[in-house]
């Protein structure tokens, strides 16, 4: 298979994404990604009529058939204390979440 994701490339991608996999998980995911790439390459071989409009959602929406946008309406929570009481850490009415570890990219 051309352009296969090698173990080295997968390891680099996993490292950049800060994922940690054991060797069995890494190999399984790498093989699954390669199967997805293979399926994409098979789809690329299909001959399509140039007049067929793009349908990124799987459904072609024309201006006439496109559903109208919903209004953006703010609805306050009736009992925010109930939600905040379930959180492990709260400060000033806000949920405190752990920092996501990151580093500068090369």
Biopython code that builds the backbone (N, CA, C, O; Angstrom):
import numpy as np
from Bio.PDB.StructureBuilder import StructureBuilder

atoms = [
    (1, "UNK", "N", (0.856, -1.175, 0.000)),
    (1, "UNK", "CA", (0.000, 0.000, 0.000)),
    (1, "UNK", "C", (0.903, 1.239, 0.000)),
    (1, "UNK", "O", (1.822, 1.345, 0.812)),
    (2, "UNK", "N", (0.637, 2.154, -0.899)),
    (2, "UNK", "CA", (1.442, 3.377, -0.952)),
    (2, "UNK", "C", (1.051, 4.305, 0.182)),
    (2, "UNK", "O", (-0.089, 4.297, 0.647)),
    (3, "UNK", "N", (1.994, 5.092, 0.613)),
    (3, "UNK", "CA", (1.749, 6.091, 1.654)),
    (3, "UNK", "C", (1.176, 5.485, 2.935)),
    (3, "UNK", "O", (0.349, 6.108, 3.601)),
    (4, "UNK", "N", (1.607, 4.290, 3.275)),
    (4, "UNK", "CA", (1.136, 3.656, 4.506)),
    (4, "UNK", "C", (1.719, 4.387, 5.709)),
    (4, "UNK", "O", (2.842, 4.889, 5.659)),
    (5, "UNK", "N", (0.953, 4.440, 6.777)),
    (5, "UNK", "CA", (1.448, 5.034, 8.016)),
    (5, "UNK", "C", (2.380, 4.012, 8.671)),
    (5, "UNK", "O", (1.942, 2.957, 9.129)),
    (6, "UNK", "N", (3.649, 4.342, 8.705)),
    (6, "UNK", "CA", (4.642, 3.436, 9.277)),
    (6, "UNK", "C", (4.588, 3.525, 10.803)),
    (6, "UNK", "O", (4.034, 4.478, 11.352)),
    (7, "UNK", "N", (5.161, 2.536, 11.485)),
    (7, "UNK", "CA", (5.214, 2.617, 12.947)),
    (7, "UNK", "C", (5.928, 3.876, 13.435)),
    (7, "UNK", "O", (5.550, 4.445, 14.459)),
    (8, "UNK", "N", (6.956, 4.311, 12.708)),
    (8, "UNK", "CA", (7.690, 5.506, 13.108)),
    (8, "UNK", "C", (6.821, 6.759, 12.979)),
    (8, "UNK", "O", (6.805, 7.605, 13.873)),
    (9, "UNK", "N", (6.100, 6.869, 11.861)),
    (9, "UNK", "CA", (5.213, 8.024, 11.664)),
    (9, "UNK", "C", (4.099, 8.008, 12.698)),
    (9, "UNK", "O", (3.765, 9.049, 13.264)),
    (10, "UNK", "N", (3.516, 6.832, 12.954)),
    (10, "UNK", "CA", (2.452, 6.739, 13.953)),
    (10, "UNK", "C", (2.973, 7.157, 15.325)),
    (10, "UNK", "O", (2.292, 7.878, 16.054)),
    (11, "UNK", "N", (4.163, 6.713, 15.676)),
    (11, "UNK", "CA", (4.745, 7.081, 16.981)),
    (11, "UNK", "C", (4.936, 8.593, 17.078)),
    (11, "UNK", "O", (4.676, 9.183, 18.126)),
    (12, "UNK", "N", (5.389, 9.223, 15.994)),
    (12, "UNK", "CA", (5.589, 10.675, 15.992)),
    (12, "UNK", "C", (4.250, 11.397, 16.140)),
    (12, "UNK", "O", (4.143, 12.359, 16.901)),
    (13, "UNK", "N", (3.227, 10.935, 15.411)),
    (13, "UNK", "CA", (1.899, 11.554, 15.506)),
    (13, "UNK", "C", (1.318, 11.388, 16.905)),
    (13, "UNK", "O", (0.753, 12.332, 17.459)),
    (14, "UNK", "N", (1.452, 10.203, 17.473)),
    (14, "UNK", "CA", (0.942, 9.960, 18.818)),
    (14, "UNK", "C", (1.662, 10.850, 19.829)),
    (14, "UNK", "O", (1.043, 11.362, 20.762)),
    (15, "UNK", "N", (2.960, 11.032, 19.646)),
    (15, "UNK", "CA", (3.727, 11.892, 20.540)),
    (15, "UNK", "C", (3.283, 13.347, 20.417)),
    (15, "UNK", "O", (3.124, 14.029, 21.429)),
    (16, "UNK", "N", (3.085, 13.825, 19.202)),
    (16, "UNK", "CA", (2.622, 15.203, 18.994)),
    (16, "UNK", "C", (1.242, 15.436, 19.610)),
    (16, "UNK", "O", (0.950, 16.526, 20.103)),
    (17, "UNK", "N", (0.396, 14.401, 19.578)),
    (17, "UNK", "CA", (-0.943, 14.511, 20.140)),
    (17, "UNK", "C", (-0.961, 14.200, 21.631)),
    (17, "UNK", "O", (-2.022, 14.247, 22.253)),
    (18, "UNK", "N", (0.188, 13.884, 22.215)),
    (18, "UNK", "CA", (0.329, 13.542, 23.630)),
    (18, "UNK", "C", (-0.492, 12.306, 23.993)),
    (18, "UNK", "O", (-1.035, 12.209, 25.093)),
    (19, "UNK", "N", (-0.576, 11.350, 23.041)),
    (19, "UNK", "CA", (-1.233, 10.073, 23.321)),
    (19, "UNK", "C", (-0.186, 9.080, 23.784)),
    (19, "UNK", "O", (0.956, 9.100, 23.326)),
    (20, "UNK", "N", (-0.586, 8.221, 24.688)),
    (20, "UNK", "CA", (0.303, 7.161, 25.147)),
    (20, "UNK", "C", (-0.410, 5.830, 24.923)),
    (20, "UNK", "O", (-1.465, 5.581, 25.507)),
    (21, "UNK", "N", (0.163, 4.984, 24.083)),
    (21, "UNK", "CA", (-0.398, 3.673, 23.776)),
    (21, "UNK", "C", (0.615, 2.605, 24.130)),
    (21, "UNK", "O", (1.824, 2.810, 24.023)),
    (22, "UNK", "N", (0.096, 1.449, 24.559)),
    (22, "UNK", "CA", (1.012, 0.320, 24.689)),
    (22, "UNK", "C", (1.250, -0.216, 23.276)),
    (22, "UNK", "O", (0.506, 0.142, 22.363)),
    (23, "UNK", "N", (2.252, -1.052, 23.068)),
    (23, "UNK", "CA", (2.589, -1.496, 21.703)),
    (23, "UNK", "C", (1.433, -2.163, 20.961)),
    (23, "UNK", "O", (1.288, -1.982, 19.752)),
    (24, "UNK", "N", (0.611, -2.929, 21.672)),
    (24, "UNK", "CA", (-0.514, -3.602, 21.011)),
    (24, "UNK", "C", (-1.571, -2.592, 20.553)),
    (24, "UNK", "O", (-2.101, -2.701, 19.448)),
    (25, "UNK", "N", (-1.876, -1.610, 21.409)),
    (25, "UNK", "CA", (-2.832, -0.571, 21.037)),
    (25, "UNK", "C", (-2.321, 0.240, 19.856)),
    (25, "UNK", "O", (-3.073, 0.529, 18.925)),
    (26, "UNK", "N", (-1.060, 0.603, 19.892)),
    (26, "UNK", "CA", (-0.478, 1.413, 18.822)),
    (26, "UNK", "C", (-0.548, 0.677, 17.491)),
    (26, "UNK", "O", (-0.913, 1.265, 16.473)),
    (27, "UNK", "N", (-0.202, -0.596, 17.495)),
    (27, "UNK", "CA", (-0.232, -1.360, 16.249)),
    (27, "UNK", "C", (-1.662, -1.523, 15.743)),
    (27, "UNK", "O", (-1.910, -1.415, 14.542)),
    (28, "UNK", "N", (-2.599, -1.779, 16.644)),
    (28, "UNK", "CA", (-4.005, -1.908, 16.247)),
    (28, "UNK", "C", (-4.506, -0.603, 15.619)),
    (28, "UNK", "O", (-5.116, -0.626, 14.550)),
    (29, "UNK", "N", (-4.254, 0.529, 16.274)),
    (29, "UNK", "CA", (-4.717, 1.815, 15.749)),
    (29, "UNK", "C", (-4.028, 2.170, 14.442)),
    (29, "UNK", "O", (-4.659, 2.714, 13.536)),
    (30, "UNK", "N", (-2.758, 1.872, 14.336)),
    (30, "UNK", "CA", (-2.033, 2.137, 13.096)),
    (30, "UNK", "C", (-2.630, 1.340, 11.944)),
    (30, "UNK", "O", (-2.815, 1.869, 10.848)),
    (31, "UNK", "N", (-2.929, 0.076, 12.189)),
    (31, "UNK", "CA", (-3.533, -0.766, 11.148)),
    (31, "UNK", "C", (-4.933, -0.268, 10.783)),
    (31, "UNK", "O", (-5.307, -0.281, 9.610)),
    (32, "UNK", "N", (-5.700, 0.165, 11.770)),
    (32, "UNK", "CA", (-7.033, 0.709, 11.494)),
    (32, "UNK", "C", (-6.941, 1.971, 10.643)),
    (32, "UNK", "O", (-7.715, 2.140, 9.701)),
    (33, "UNK", "N", (-6.008, 2.849, 10.964)),
    (33, "UNK", "CA", (-5.822, 4.060, 10.156)),
    (33, "UNK", "C", (-5.415, 3.708, 8.731)),
    (33, "UNK", "O", (-5.884, 4.330, 7.779)),
    (34, "UNK", "N", (-4.559, 2.731, 8.585)),
    (34, "UNK", "CA", (-4.162, 2.313, 7.242)),
    (34, "UNK", "C", (-5.349, 1.728, 6.475)),
    (34, "UNK", "O", (-5.448, 1.914, 5.262)),
    (35, "UNK", "N", (-6.243, 1.030, 7.159)),
    (35, "UNK", "CA", (-7.447, 0.519, 6.489)),
    (35, "UNK", "C", (-8.337, 1.669, 6.038)),
    (35, "UNK", "O", (-8.928, 1.613, 4.960)),
    (36, "UNK", "N", (-8.436, 2.711, 6.860)),
    (36, "UNK", "CA", (-9.219, 3.887, 6.471)),
    (36, "UNK", "C", (-8.608, 4.554, 5.245)),
    (36, "UNK", "O", (-9.327, 4.941, 4.324)),
    (37, "UNK", "N", (-7.292, 4.688, 5.229)),
    (37, "UNK", "CA", (-6.621, 5.266, 4.066)),
    (37, "UNK", "C", (-6.856, 4.420, 2.819)),
    (37, "UNK", "O", (-7.040, 4.955, 1.725)),
    (38, "UNK", "N", (-6.849, 3.112, 2.984)),
    (38, "UNK", "CA", (-7.103, 2.216, 1.859)),
    (38, "UNK", "C", (-8.515, 2.432, 1.311)),
    (38, "UNK", "O", (-8.714, 2.460, 0.097)),
    (39, "UNK", "N", (-9.488, 2.583, 2.202)),
    (39, "UNK", "CA", (-10.870, 2.818, 1.769)),
    (39, "UNK", "C", (-10.989, 4.159, 1.048)),
    (39, "UNK", "O", (-11.711, 4.271, 0.057)),
    (40, "UNK", "N", (-10.290, 5.167, 1.539)),
    (40, "UNK", "CA", (-10.315, 6.487, 0.890)),
    (40, "UNK", "C", (-9.712, 6.384, -0.505)),
    (40, "UNK", "O", (-10.238, 6.966, -1.454)),
    (41, "UNK", "N", (-8.618, 5.651, -0.634)),
    (41, "UNK", "CA", (-7.989, 5.494, -1.952)),
    (41, "UNK", "C", (-8.918, 4.761, -2.918)),
    (41, "UNK", "O", (-8.945, 5.072, -4.109)),
    (42, "UNK", "N", (-9.674, 3.796, -2.416)),
    (42, "UNK", "CA", (-10.637, 3.098, -3.275)),
    (42, "UNK", "C", (-11.728, 4.054, -3.737)),
    (42, "UNK", "O", (-12.157, 3.994, -4.889)),
    (43, "UNK", "N", (-12.182, 4.940, -2.843)),
    (43, "UNK", "CA", (-13.196, 5.913, -3.230)),
    (43, "UNK", "C", (-12.650, 6.890, -4.269)),
    (43, "UNK", "O", (-13.377, 7.336, -5.157)),
    (44, "UNK", "N", (-11.371, 7.216, -4.150)),
    (44, "UNK", "CA", (-10.757, 8.141, -5.107)),
    (44, "UNK", "C", (-10.755, 7.591, -6.530)),
    (44, "UNK", "O", (-10.691, 8.360, -7.489)),
    (45, "UNK", "N", (-10.824, 6.276, -6.675)),
    (45, "UNK", "CA", (-10.785, 5.669, -8.009)),
    (45, "UNK", "C", (-12.129, 5.726, -8.720)),
    (45, "UNK", "O", (-12.198, 5.468, -9.922)),
    (46, "UNK", "N", (-13.199, 6.058, -8.000)),
    (46, "UNK", "CA", (-14.512, 6.113, -8.631)),
    (46, "UNK", "C", (-14.585, 7.266, -9.619)),
    (46, "UNK", "O", (-14.166, 8.386, -9.325)),
    (47, "UNK", "N", (-15.123, 6.970, -10.791)),
    (47, "UNK", "CA", (-15.310, 8.016, -11.794)),
    (47, "UNK", "C", (-16.618, 8.739, -11.494)),
    (47, "UNK", "O", (-17.682, 8.122, -11.451)),
    (48, "UNK", "N", (-16.530, 10.044, -11.289)),
    (48, "UNK", "CA", (-17.720, 10.837, -10.983)),
    (48, "UNK", "C", (-17.943, 11.856, -12.077)),
    (48, "UNK", "O", (-16.996, 12.386, -12.657)),
    (49, "UNK", "N", (-19.198, 12.120, -12.351)),
    (49, "UNK", "CA", (-19.564, 13.156, -13.303)),
    (49, "UNK", "C", (-19.190, 14.506, -12.701)),
    (49, "UNK", "O", (-19.479, 14.764, -11.533)),
    (50, "UNK", "N", (-18.557, 15.362, -13.481)),
    (50, "UNK", "CA", (-18.121, 16.656, -12.967)),
    (50, "UNK", "C", (-19.288, 17.552, -12.595)),
    (50, "UNK", "O", (-19.096, 18.534, -11.878)),
    (51, "UNK", "N", (-20.497, 17.243, -13.062)),
    (51, "UNK", "CA", (-21.672, 18.054, -12.744)),
    (51, "UNK", "C", (-22.297, 17.698, -11.400)),
    (51, "UNK", "O", (-23.213, 18.384, -10.947)),
    (52, "UNK", "N", (-21.820, 16.645, -10.763)),
    (52, "UNK", "CA", (-22.357, 16.256, -9.458)),
    (52, "UNK", "C", (-21.846, 17.229, -8.413)),
    (52, "UNK", "O", (-20.635, 17.377, -8.249)),
    (53, "UNK", "N", (-22.761, 17.908, -7.690)),
    (53, "UNK", "CA", (-22.289, 18.877, -6.682)),
    (53, "UNK", "C", (-21.671, 18.163, -5.480)),
    (53, "UNK", "O", (-22.022, 17.027, -5.161)),
    (54, "UNK", "N", (-20.754, 18.849, -4.833)),
    (54, "UNK", "CA", (-20.130, 18.302, -3.635)),
    (54, "UNK", "C", (-21.168, 18.174, -2.529)),
    (54, "UNK", "O", (-22.055, 19.018, -2.405)),
    (55, "UNK", "N", (-21.059, 17.131, -1.735)),
    (55, "UNK", "CA", (-21.964, 16.912, -0.614)),
    (55, "UNK", "C", (-21.152, 16.491, 0.596)),
    (55, "UNK", "O", (-21.116, 15.304, 0.923)),
    (56, "UNK", "N", (-20.492, 17.435, 1.275)),
    (56, "UNK", "CA", (-19.633, 17.068, 2.392)),
    (56, "UNK", "C", (-20.391, 16.432, 3.555)),
    (56, "UNK", "O", (-19.784, 15.739, 4.372)),
    (57, "UNK", "N", (-21.695, 16.651, 3.648)),
    (57, "UNK", "CA", (-22.475, 16.071, 4.732)),
    (57, "UNK", "C", (-23.114, 14.750, 4.339)),
    (57, "UNK", "O", (-23.760, 14.105, 5.164)),
    (58, "UNK", "N", (-22.941, 14.340, 3.083)),
    (58, "UNK", "CA", (-23.634, 13.149, 2.605)),
    (58, "UNK", "C", (-24.974, 13.496, 2.009)),
    (58, "UNK", "O", (-25.586, 12.651, 1.356)),
    (59, "UNK", "N", (-25.455, 14.709, 2.209)),
    (59, "UNK", "CA", (-26.728, 15.167, 1.663)),
    (59, "UNK", "C", (-26.470, 16.514, 0.990)),
    (59, "UNK", "O", (-25.902, 17.425, 1.594)),
    (60, "UNK", "N", (-26.889, 16.623, -0.244)),
    (60, "UNK", "CA", (-26.721, 17.885, -0.947)),
    (60, "UNK", "C", (-27.856, 18.816, -0.560)),
    (60, "UNK", "O", (-29.025, 18.490, -0.764)),
    (61, "UNK", "N", (-27.523, 19.962, -0.010)),
    (61, "UNK", "CA", (-28.521, 20.967, 0.346)),
    (61, "UNK", "C", (-28.459, 22.105, -0.660)),
    (61, "UNK", "O", (-27.410, 22.708, -0.882)),
    (62, "UNK", "N", (-29.589, 22.379, -1.252)),
    (62, "UNK", "CA", (-29.690, 23.550, -2.105)),
    (62, "UNK", "C", (-30.226, 24.689, -1.246)),
    (62, "UNK", "O", (-30.644, 24.476, -0.108)),
    (63, "UNK", "N", (-30.213, 25.882, -1.790)),
    (63, "UNK", "CA", (-30.742, 27.028, -1.041)),
    (63, "UNK", "C", (-32.210, 26.808, -0.685)),
    (63, "UNK", "O", (-32.671, 27.259, 0.364)),
    (64, "UNK", "N", (-32.945, 26.116, -1.554)),
    (64, "UNK", "CA", (-34.375, 25.878, -1.305)),
    (64, "UNK", "C", (-34.615, 24.797, -0.259)),
    (64, "UNK", "O", (-35.589, 24.865, 0.490)),
    (65, "UNK", "N", (-33.739, 23.805, -0.201)),
    (65, "UNK", "CA", (-33.977, 22.687, 0.718)),
    (65, "UNK", "C", (-33.213, 22.807, 2.031)),
    (65, "UNK", "O", (-33.416, 22.003, 2.940)),
    (66, "UNK", "N", (-32.345, 23.792, 2.138)),
    (66, "UNK", "CA", (-31.548, 23.960, 3.352)),
    (66, "UNK", "C", (-32.458, 24.383, 4.502)),
    (66, "UNK", "O", (-33.242, 25.321, 4.354)),
    (67, "UNK", "N", (-32.364, 23.704, 5.643)),
    (67, "UNK", "CA", (-33.188, 24.122, 6.776)),
    (67, "UNK", "C", (-32.749, 25.491, 7.282)),
    (67, "UNK", "O", (-31.567, 25.830, 7.225)),
    (68, "UNK", "N", (-33.700, 26.274, 7.774)),
    (68, "UNK", "CA", (-33.318, 27.598, 8.278)),
    (68, "UNK", "C", (-32.475, 27.468, 9.552)),
    (68, "UNK", "O", (-32.594, 26.495, 10.297)),
    (69, "UNK", "N", (-31.629, 28.464, 9.778)),
    (69, "UNK", "CA", (-30.820, 28.471, 10.992)),
    (69, "UNK", "C", (-31.705, 28.740, 12.204)),
    (69, "UNK", "O", (-32.640, 29.538, 12.150)),
    (70, "UNK", "N", (-31.390, 28.066, 13.276)),
    (70, "UNK", "CA", (-32.126, 28.303, 14.519)),
    (70, "UNK", "C", (-31.627, 29.586, 15.154)),
    (70, "UNK", "O", (-30.453, 29.934, 15.027)),
    (71, "UNK", "N", (-32.514, 30.288, 15.836)),
    (71, "UNK", "CA", (-32.030, 31.474, 16.556)),
    (71, "UNK", "C", (-31.159, 31.038, 17.731)),
    (71, "UNK", "O", (-31.415, 30.011, 18.358)),
    (72, "UNK", "N", (-30.153, 31.811, 18.014)),
    (72, "UNK", "CA", (-29.255, 31.540, 19.126)),
    (72, "UNK", "C", (-29.875, 32.163, 20.375)),
    (72, "UNK", "O", (-29.777, 33.369, 20.598)),
    (73, "UNK", "N", (-30.515, 31.315, 21.184)),
    (73, "UNK", "CA", (-31.244, 31.805, 22.353)),
    (73, "UNK", "C", (-30.561, 31.281, 23.611)),
    (73, "UNK", "O", (-30.320, 30.081, 23.740)),
    (74, "UNK", "N", (-30.255, 32.173, 24.526)),
    (74, "UNK", "CA", (-29.669, 31.778, 25.794)),
    (74, "UNK", "C", (-30.786, 31.390, 26.744)),
    (74, "UNK", "O", (-31.727, 32.154, 26.960)),
    (75, "UNK", "N", (-30.675, 30.193, 27.312)),
    (75, "UNK", "CA", (-31.644, 29.714, 28.289)),
    (75, "UNK", "C", (-30.874, 29.427, 29.573)),
    (75, "UNK", "O", (-30.063, 28.502, 29.606)),
    (76, "UNK", "N", (-31.111, 30.196, 30.623)),
    (76, "UNK", "CA", (-30.349, 29.979, 31.855)),
    (76, "UNK", "C", (-30.712, 28.647, 32.506)),
    (76, "UNK", "O", (-31.839, 28.163, 32.399)),
    (77, "UNK", "N", (-29.735, 28.081, 33.174)),
    (77, "UNK", "CA", (-29.949, 26.841, 33.916)),
    (77, "UNK", "C", (-30.798, 27.152, 35.149)),
    (77, "UNK", "O", (-30.561, 28.135, 35.851)),
    (78, "UNK", "N", (-31.785, 26.298, 35.396)),
    (78, "UNK", "CA", (-32.682, 26.551, 36.520)),
    (78, "UNK", "C", (-32.000, 26.350, 37.866)),
    (78, "UNK", "O", (-32.319, 27.045, 38.831)),
    (79, "UNK", "N", (-31.056, 25.401, 37.943)),
    (79, "UNK", "CA", (-30.420, 25.102, 39.213)),
    (79, "UNK", "C", (-28.922, 24.861, 39.004)),
    (79, "UNK", "O", (-28.478, 23.714, 39.048)),
    (80, "UNK", "N", (-28.131, 25.925, 38.777)),
    (80, "UNK", "CA", (-26.701, 25.713, 38.525)),
    (80, "UNK", "C", (-25.973, 25.119, 39.725)),
    (80, "UNK", "O", (-24.966, 24.433, 39.556)),
    (81, "UNK", "N", (-26.464, 25.370, 40.924)),
    (81, "UNK", "CA", (-25.802, 24.807, 42.104)),
    (81, "UNK", "C", (-25.802, 23.284, 42.067)),
    (81, "UNK", "O", (-24.854, 22.652, 42.531)),
    (82, "UNK", "N", (-26.841, 22.704, 41.529)),
    (82, "UNK", "CA", (-26.931, 21.241, 41.439)),
    (82, "UNK", "C", (-25.797, 20.694, 40.566)),
    (82, "UNK", "O", (-25.211, 19.659, 40.883)),
    (83, "UNK", "N", (-25.493, 21.385, 39.479)),
    (83, "UNK", "CA", (-24.405, 20.963, 38.601)),
    (83, "UNK", "C", (-23.064, 21.228, 39.269)),
    (83, "UNK", "O", (-22.185, 20.367, 39.266)),
    (84, "UNK", "N", (-22.906, 22.411, 39.838)),
    (84, "UNK", "CA", (-21.636, 22.761, 40.470)),
    (84, "UNK", "C", (-21.317, 21.852, 41.648)),
    (84, "UNK", "O", (-20.146, 21.574, 41.906)),
    (85, "UNK", "N", (-22.333, 21.383, 42.370)),
    (85, "UNK", "CA", (-22.114, 20.487, 43.505)),
    (85, "UNK", "C", (-21.564, 19.132, 43.079)),
    (85, "UNK", "O", (-20.991, 18.414, 43.898)),
    (86, "UNK", "N", (-21.733, 18.771, 41.801)),
    (86, "UNK", "CA", (-21.230, 17.491, 41.290)),
    (86, "UNK", "C", (-19.779, 17.582, 40.831)),
    (86, "UNK", "O", (-19.131, 16.557, 40.621)),
    (87, "UNK", "N", (-19.265, 18.796, 40.674)),
    (87, "UNK", "CA", (-17.907, 18.981, 40.151)),
    (87, "UNK", "C", (-16.875, 18.766, 41.246)),
    (87, "UNK", "O", (-17.113, 19.116, 42.402)),
    (88, "UNK", "N", (-15.723, 18.189, 40.888)),
    (88, "UNK", "CA", (-14.678, 18.002, 41.890)),
    (88, "UNK", "C", (-14.064, 19.313, 42.371)),
    (88, "UNK", "O", (-13.649, 19.417, 43.525)),
    (89, "UNK", "N", (-14.005, 20.329, 41.481)),
    (89, "UNK", "CA", (-13.434, 21.618, 41.869)),
    (89, "UNK", "C", (-14.257, 22.745, 41.261)),
    (89, "UNK", "O", (-14.582, 22.731, 40.074)),
    (90, "UNK", "N", (-14.586, 23.720, 42.103)),
    (90, "UNK", "CA", (-15.349, 24.899, 41.673)),
    (90, "UNK", "C", (-14.714, 26.116, 42.310)),
    (90, "UNK", "O", (-14.281, 26.083, 43.463)),
    (91, "UNK", "N", (-14.664, 27.196, 41.539)),
    (91, "UNK", "CA", (-14.143, 28.443, 42.082)),
    (91, "UNK", "C", (-14.928, 29.605, 41.469)),
    (91, "UNK", "O", (-14.950, 29.776, 40.251)),
    (92, "UNK", "N", (-15.560, 30.387, 42.315)),
    (92, "UNK", "CA", (-16.300, 31.554, 41.848)),
    (92, "UNK", "C", (-17.428, 31.218, 40.890)),
    (92, "UNK", "O", (-17.734, 32.010, 39.998)),
    (93, "UNK", "N", (-18.049, 30.065, 41.055)),
    (93, "UNK", "CA", (-19.138, 29.669, 40.175)),
    (93, "UNK", "C", (-18.694, 29.032, 38.869)),
    (93, "UNK", "O", (-19.522, 28.775, 37.995)),
    (94, "UNK", "N", (-17.384, 28.770, 38.720)),
    (94, "UNK", "CA", (-16.845, 28.161, 37.508)),
    (94, "UNK", "C", (-16.260, 26.796, 37.822)),
    (94, "UNK", "O", (-15.712, 26.587, 38.905)),
    (95, "UNK", "N", (-16.373, 25.859, 36.875)),
    (95, "UNK", "CA", (-15.761, 24.550, 37.012)),
    (95, "UNK", "C", (-14.269, 24.685, 36.779)),
    (95, "UNK", "O", (-13.845, 25.351, 35.835)),
    (96, "UNK", "N", (-13.480, 24.068, 37.620)),
    (96, "UNK", "CA", (-12.027, 24.058, 37.467)),
    (96, "UNK", "C", (-11.652, 22.718, 36.848)),
    (96, "UNK", "O", (-12.004, 21.659, 37.367)),
    (97, "UNK", "N", (-10.931, 22.781, 35.726)),
    (97, "UNK", "CA", (-10.511, 21.560, 35.037)),
    (97, "UNK", "C", (-8.995, 21.507, 35.017)),
    (97, "UNK", "O", (-8.341, 22.548, 35.082)),
    (98, "UNK", "N", (-8.421, 20.301, 34.928)),
    (98, "UNK", "CA", (-6.958, 20.196, 34.903)),
    (98, "UNK", "C", (-6.386, 20.825, 33.638)),
    (98, "UNK", "O", (-7.029, 20.840, 32.588)),
    (99, "UNK", "N", (-5.180, 21.337, 33.756)),
    (99, "UNK", "CA", (-4.485, 21.854, 32.584)),
    (99, "UNK", "C", (-4.185, 20.710, 31.625)),
    (99, "UNK", "O", (-3.931, 19.583, 32.049)),
    (100, "UNK", "N", (-4.217, 21.005, 30.349)),
    (100, "UNK", "CA", (-3.826, 20.022, 29.346)),
    (100, "UNK", "C", (-2.331, 20.187, 29.118)),
    (100, "UNK", "O", (-1.874, 21.264, 28.734)),
    (101, "UNK", "N", (-1.569, 19.124, 29.353)),
    (101, "UNK", "CA", (-0.122, 19.265, 29.169)),
    (101, "UNK", "C", (0.200, 19.511, 27.698)),
    (101, "UNK", "O", (-0.382, 18.882, 26.814)),
    (102, "UNK", "N", (1.108, 20.409, 27.449)),
    (102, "UNK", "CA", (1.520, 20.698, 26.081)),
    (102, "UNK", "C", (2.968, 21.143, 26.081)),
    (102, "UNK", "O", (3.559, 21.439, 27.119)),
    (103, "UNK", "N", (3.502, 21.176, 24.907)),
    (103, "UNK", "CA", (4.864, 21.647, 24.746)),
    (103, "UNK", "C", (4.967, 22.339, 23.398)),
    (103, "UNK", "O", (4.099, 22.191, 22.537)),
    (104, "UNK", "N", (6.012, 23.076, 23.234)),
    (104, "UNK", "CA", (6.225, 23.780, 21.984)),
    (104, "UNK", "C", (6.549, 22.757, 20.888)),
    (104, "UNK", "O", (7.302, 21.811, 21.119)),
    (105, "UNK", "N", (5.977, 22.953, 19.701)),
    (105, "UNK", "CA", (6.253, 22.068, 18.582)),
    (105, "UNK", "C", (7.547, 22.485, 17.897)),
    (105, "UNK", "O", (7.937, 23.652, 17.907)),
    (106, "UNK", "N", (8.194, 21.494, 17.305)),
    (106, "UNK", "CA", (9.449, 21.766, 16.583)),
    (106, "UNK", "C", (9.190, 22.638, 15.384)),
    (106, "UNK", "O", (10.121, 22.975, 14.653)),
]
sb = StructureBuilder()
sb.init_structure("model")
sb.init_model(0)
sb.init_chain("A")
sb.init_seg("    ")
for serial, (resi, resn, name, xyz) in enumerate(atoms, 1):
    if name == "N":
        sb.init_residue(resn, " ", resi, " ")
    sb.init_atom(name, np.array(xyz, "f"), 0.0, 1.0, " ", f" {name:<3s}", serial, name[0])
structure = sb.get_structure()
